[in-house]
Amino acid sequence: MSKTLPSYTSGTSETPLLGMTIGEMLDRTAEKYPDTEAWCACTRTSAGPTKSSSEK
């Protein structure tokens, strides 16, 4: 499986972008807080694939 690269446009800002995908950030946070339940919400009506607990 190939690594997913972020795609974005950034205007002028003093704060740099993180340079990681949402999935990578979820993985990083799950590793940092392994015993904490996570809640995710999507405001769109057609949500894409989700990360399941079986992917741990």
N, CA, C and O atoms as CSV, one atom per row, in Angstrom:
chain,resi,resn,atom,element,x,y,z
A,1,MET,N,N,0.845,-1.176,0.000
A,1,MET,CA,C,0.000,0.000,0.000
A,1,MET,C,C,0.886,1.232,0.000
A,1,MET,O,O,1.819,1.322,0.798
A,2,SER,N,N,0.610,2.178,-0.879
A,2,SER,CA,C,1.441,3.369,-0.965
A,2,SER,C,C,1.049,4.382,0.098
A,2,SER,O,O,-0.100,4.423,0.538
A,3,LYS,N,N,1.999,5.187,0.500
A,3,LYS,CA,C,1.754,6.223,1.506
A,3,LYS,C,C,0.921,7.335,0.898
A,3,LYS,O,O,1.206,7.798,-0.207
A,4,THR,N,N,-0.106,7.765,1.615
A,4,THR,CA,C,-0.954,8.863,1.171
A,4,THR,C,C,-0.265,10.173,1.489
A,4,THR,O,O,0.180,10.388,2.616
A,5,LEU,N,N,-0.176,11.042,0.509
A,5,LEU,CA,C,0.435,12.343,0.712
A,5,LEU,C,C,-0.642,13.409,0.862
A,5,LEU,O,O,-1.640,13.380,0.143
A,6,PRO,N,N,-0.455,14.354,1.789
A,6,PRO,CA,C,-1.443,15.411,1.945
A,6,PRO,C,C,-1.461,16.337,0.730
A,6,PRO,O,O,-0.435,16.569,0.092
A,7,SER,N,N,-2.615,16.846,0.433
A,7,SER,CA,C,-2.769,17.798,-0.659
A,7,SER,C,C,-3.473,19.025,-0.107
A,7,SER,O,O,-4.587,18.921,0.406
A,8,TYR,N,N,-2.846,20.169,-0.203
A,8,TYR,CA,C,-3.451,21.364,0.357
A,8,TYR,C,C,-2.862,22.616,-0.266
A,8,TYR,O,O,-1.830,22.578,-0.935
A,9,THR,N,N,-3.538,23.711,-0.032
A,9,THR,CA,C,-3.062,25.031,-0.404
A,9,THR,C,C,-3.022,25.853,0.870
A,9,THR,O,O,-3.938,25.767,1.689
A,10,SER,N,N,-2.001,26.631,1.049
A,10,SER,CA,C,-1.880,27.428,2.260
A,10,SER,C,C,-1.621,28.880,1.900
A,10,SER,O,O,-0.763,29.187,1.073
A,11,GLY,N,N,-2.367,29.755,2.525
A,11,GLY,CA,C,-2.124,31.188,2.348
A,11,GLY,C,C,-1.024,31.625,3.297
A,11,GLY,O,O,-0.321,30.792,3.868
A,12,THR,N,N,-0.876,32.915,3.463
A,12,THR,CA,C,0.152,33.414,4.376
A,12,THR,C,C,-0.304,33.235,5.813
A,12,THR,O,O,-1.424,33.601,6.172
A,13,SER,N,N,0.561,32.678,6.617
A,13,SER,CA,C,0.260,32.442,8.029
A,13,SER,C,C,1.559,32.238,8.781
A,13,SER,O,O,2.541,31.740,8.231
A,14,GLU,N,N,1.551,32.624,10.032
A,14,GLU,CA,C,2.704,32.394,10.905
A,14,GLU,C,C,2.729,30.949,11.402
A,14,GLU,O,O,3.774,30.458,11.828
A,15,THR,N,N,1.567,30.257,11.350
A,15,THR,CA,C,1.455,28.893,11.841
A,15,THR,C,C,1.597,27.910,10.685
A,15,THR,O,O,0.785,27.941,9.760
A,16,PRO,N,N,2.600,27.041,10.708
A,16,PRO,CA,C,2.768,26.075,9.620
A,16,PRO,C,C,1.716,24.971,9.684
A,16,PRO,O,O,1.206,24.659,10.760
A,17,LEU,N,N,1.391,24.380,8.535
A,17,LEU,CA,C,0.483,23.238,8.496
A,17,LEU,C,C,1.192,22.021,9.083
A,17,LEU,O,O,2.421,21.981,9.139
A,18,LEU,N,N,0.422,21.036,9.517
A,18,LEU,CA,C,0.999,19.856,10.167
A,18,LEU,C,C,1.683,18.912,9.186
A,18,LEU,O,O,2.631,18.222,9.561
A,19,GLY,N,N,1.226,18.868,7.947
A,19,GLY,CA,C,1.842,17.986,6.965
A,19,GLY,C,C,1.496,16.523,7.178
A,19,GLY,O,O,2.302,15.651,6.855
A,20,MET,N,N,0.312,16.233,7.715
A,20,MET,CA,C,-0.121,14.853,7.897
A,20,MET,C,C,-1.606,14.747,7.570
A,20,MET,O,O,-2.342,15.733,7.605
A,21,THR,N,N,-2.023,13.529,7.252
A,21,THR,CA,C,-3.428,13.303,6.934
A,21,THR,C,C,-4.244,13.185,8.223
A,21,THR,O,O,-3.680,13.052,9.309
A,22,ILE,N,N,-5.563,13.233,8.100
A,22,ILE,CA,C,-6.435,13.078,9.262
A,22,ILE,C,C,-6.220,11.694,9.889
A,22,ILE,O,O,-6.175,11.561,11.112
A,23,GLY,N,N,-6.088,10.676,9.045
A,23,GLY,CA,C,-5.845,9.326,9.550
A,23,GLY,C,C,-4.546,9.229,10.339
A,23,GLY,O,O,-4.492,8.570,11.378
A,24,GLU,N,N,-3.504,9.882,9.846
A,24,GLU,CA,C,-2.224,9.878,10.563
A,24,GLU,C,C,-2.361,10.579,11.915
A,24,GLU,O,O,-1.787,10.134,12.909
A,25,MET,N,N,-3.122,11.677,11.949
A,25,MET,CA,C,-3.328,12.383,13.214
A,25,MET,C,C,-4.149,11.530,14.187
A,25,MET,O,O,-3.873,11.524,15.387
A,26,LEU,N,N,-5.161,10.806,13.673
A,26,LEU,CA,C,-5.947,9.911,14.531
A,26,LEU,C,C,-5.065,8.803,15.106
A,26,LEU,O,O,-5.149,8.490,16.294
A,27,ASP,N,N,-4.223,8.214,14.264
A,27,ASP,CA,C,-3.305,7.164,14.730
A,27,ASP,C,C,-2.364,7.698,15.805
A,27,ASP,O,O,-2.136,7.038,16.818
A,28,ARG,N,N,-1.823,8.883,15.586
A,28,ARG,CA,C,-0.888,9.487,16.533
A,28,ARG,C,C,-1.567,9.763,17.877
A,28,ARG,O,O,-0.997,9.517,18.940
A,29,THR,N,N,-2.794,10.278,17.803
A,29,THR,CA,C,-3.532,10.575,19.028
A,29,THR,C,C,-3.922,9.300,19.769
A,29,THR,O,O,-3.875,9.257,20.999
A,30,ALA,N,N,-4.311,8.251,19.021
A,30,ALA,CA,C,-4.666,6.972,19.646
A,30,ALA,C,C,-3.463,6.353,20.359
A,30,ALA,O,O,-3.617,5.742,21.416
A,31,GLU,N,N,-2.280,6.507,19.790
A,31,GLU,CA,C,-1.073,5.996,20.435
A,31,GLU,C,C,-0.749,6.783,21.704
A,31,GLU,O,O,-0.267,6.225,22.689
A,32,LYS,N,N,-1.021,8.085,21.663
A,32,LYS,CA,C,-0.725,8.946,22.807
A,32,LYS,C,C,-1.706,8.711,23.959
A,32,LYS,O,O,-1.325,8.789,25.126
A,33,TYR,N,N,-2.977,8.423,23.627
A,33,TYR,CA,C,-4.022,8.222,24.632
A,33,TYR,C,C,-4.714,6.874,24.388
A,33,TYR,O,O,-5.884,6.855,24.005
A,34,PRO,N,N,-4.020,5.749,24.601
A,34,PRO,CA,C,-4.558,4.441,24.229
A,34,PRO,C,C,-5.795,4.001,25.014
A,34,PRO,O,O,-6.576,3.191,24.514
A,35,ASP,N,N,-5.989,4.512,26.221
A,35,ASP,CA,C,-7.112,4.078,27.047
A,35,ASP,C,C,-8.266,5.075,27.065
A,35,ASP,O,O,-9.160,4.974,27.905
A,36,THR,N,N,-8.252,6.036,26.142
A,36,THR,CA,C,-9.282,7.061,26.085
A,36,THR,C,C,-10.211,6.801,24.913
A,36,THR,O,O,-9.758,6.555,23.795
A,37,GLU,N,N,-11.512,6.856,25.171
A,37,GLU,CA,C,-12.496,6.653,24.111
A,37,GLU,C,C,-12.503,7.861,23.176
A,37,GLU,O,O,-12.430,9.001,23.634
A,38,ALA,N,N,-12.590,7.619,21.890
A,38,ALA,CA,C,-12.595,8.699,20.904
A,38,ALA,C,C,-13.986,8.856,20.294
A,38,ALA,O,O,-14.668,7.871,20.010
A,39,TRP,N,N,-14.386,10.081,20.102
A,39,TRP,CA,C,-15.655,10.398,19.442
A,39,TRP,C,C,-15.346,11.234,18.210
A,39,TRP,O,O,-14.599,12.209,18.280
A,40,CYS,N,N,-15.922,10.847,17.092
A,40,CYS,CA,C,-15.731,11.595,15.850
A,40,CYS,C,C,-17.096,11.992,15.311
A,40,CYS,O,O,-18.056,11.229,15.411
A,41,ALA,N,N,-17.177,13.172,14.748
A,41,ALA,CA,C,-18.428,13.642,14.154
A,41,ALA,C,C,-18.143,14.179,12.765
A,41,ALA,O,O,-17.101,14.788,12.522
A,42,CYS,N,N,-19.066,13.951,11.869
A,42,CYS,CA,C,-18.938,14.448,10.505
A,42,CYS,C,C,-20.161,15.303,10.211
A,42,CYS,O,O,-21.294,14.869,10.420
A,43,THR,N,N,-19.934,16.504,9.732
A,43,THR,CA,C,-21.054,17.397,9.453
A,43,THR,C,C,-21.621,17.183,8.052
A,43,THR,O,O,-22.678,17.720,7.722
A,44,ARG,N,N,-20.926,16.407,7.232
A,44,ARG,CA,C,-21.426,16.087,5.890
A,44,ARG,C,C,-22.422,14.944,5.984
A,44,ARG,O,O,-22.363,14.136,6.911
A,45,THR,N,N,-23.327,14.877,5.034
A,45,THR,CA,C,-24.307,13.793,5.050
A,45,THR,C,C,-23.761,12.522,4.415
A,45,THR,O,O,-24.278,11.437,4.680
A,46,SER,N,N,-22.742,12.628,3.593
A,46,SER,CA,C,-22.176,11.436,2.953
A,46,SER,C,C,-20.748,11.235,3.455
A,46,SER,O,O,-19.783,11.663,2.820
A,47,ALA,N,N,-20.636,10.586,4.589
A,47,ALA,CA,C,-19.326,10.338,5.188
A,47,ALA,C,C,-18.623,9.207,4.464
A,47,ALA,O,O,-19.261,8.275,3.974
A,48,GLY,N,N,-17.319,9.294,4.401
A,48,GLY,CA,C,-16.519,8.256,3.766
A,48,GLY,C,C,-16.192,7.157,4.750
A,48,GLY,O,O,-16.826,7.040,5.799
A,49,PRO,N,N,-15.196,6.348,4.408
A,49,PRO,CA,C,-14.809,5.233,5.277
A,49,PRO,C,C,-14.365,5.729,6.655
A,49,PRO,O,O,-13.833,6.832,6.780
A,50,THR,N,N,-14.579,4.931,7.663
A,50,THR,CA,C,-14.181,5.288,9.017
A,50,THR,C,C,-13.118,4.334,9.541
A,50,THR,O,O,-12.971,3.222,9.036
A,51,LYS,N,N,-12.391,4.762,10.534
A,51,LYS,CA,C,-11.419,3.900,11.188
A,51,LYS,C,C,-12.178,3.096,12.232
A,51,LYS,O,O,-12.884,3.671,13.060
A,52,SER,N,N,-12.045,1.806,12.204
A,52,SER,CA,C,-12.731,0.968,13.174
A,52,SER,C,C,-11.752,0.474,14.221
A,52,SER,O,O,-10.537,0.514,14.030
A,53,SER,N,N,-12.297,0.013,15.315
A,53,SER,CA,C,-11.434,-0.480,16.389
A,53,SER,C,C,-10.663,-1.722,15.954
A,53,SER,O,O,-9.649,-2.069,16.560
A,54,SER,N,N,-11.137,-2.391,14.908
A,54,SER,CA,C,-10.439,-3.582,14.425
A,54,SER,C,C,-9.140,-3.247,13.700
A,54,SER,O,O,-8.332,-4.138,13.440
A,55,GLU,N,N,-8.929,-1.966,13.368
A,55,GLU,CA,C,-7.705,-1.551,12.673
A,55,GLU,C,C,-6.555,-1.292,13.630
A,55,GLU,O,O,-5.449,-0.980,13.189
A,56,LYS,N,N,-6.790,-1.415,14.922
A,56,LYS,CA,C,-5.730,-1.117,15.911
A,56,LYS,C,C,-4.596,-2.094,15.804
A,56,LYS,O,O,-3.624,-1.996,16.553
